[in-house]
């Protein structure tokens, strides 16, 4: 539900979803239109079908438990690298990097990386994220990257003054240079 959507907008829909469908068993039997209605304000109606299908897979193949194996997670409908790594890191404490669009944008800016493909396909960005991962607390590290990428290193008007990595950020230095070049 957090795909390209701010957490504050997702929370009401998430609460409605988990209240109406408190288990994978309930989700797999859900009427698609009911799930789509919950997802509609987020612009994610396509994901409703994936959620029902993944719930069926979890119930039928994994006895109703979210799998703890990356390959098994990736076999679920609608689950890609970011989602699999996020589940393994946040739910199971695995030391794995996550890269969504916002984190990819931030890493590209800080390290002056080219934008050649979407975040989930960009091997260079994933490699940088993996190299930076704090293995002593990967969960806190990934939450910090998500927060920094969505609240400070925003798409428009990034807040360089509040950025803890500003002194290393190629993008921030270019922006300052452009603003100070004057006519």
LINGICOR-V301251 format. One line per field, one symbol per residue. ss: DSSP state (h for helix, s for strand, l for the rest). psi: psi as a letter, one per 30 degrees, with the letter a starting at -180 (. if undefined). Layout:
BEGIN
ss->???
psi->???
END
This chain:
BEGIN
ss->llllllhhhhhhhhhhhhhhlllhhhhhlllhhhhhhhhhllllhhhhhhhhhhhhhhhhhllllllllhhhhhllllllhhhhhhhhhhhlllllllllhhhhhhhhhhhlllllllhhhlhhhhhhhhhhlllllhhhhhhhhhhhhhhllllllllhhhlllhhhlhhhhhhhhhhhhll
psi->fgjhkkeefeeeeeeeefeeifleeeefflkeeeeeeefeffgheefeeeeeeeeeeeeefghgkkkgkeeeeffkkgkaeeeeeeeeeeeggkiklkjaeeeeeeeeeeghkljflleffjeeeeeeeeefkjffieeeeeeeeeeeeffehlekhkiefgkfgeffjeeeeeeeeeffel.
END
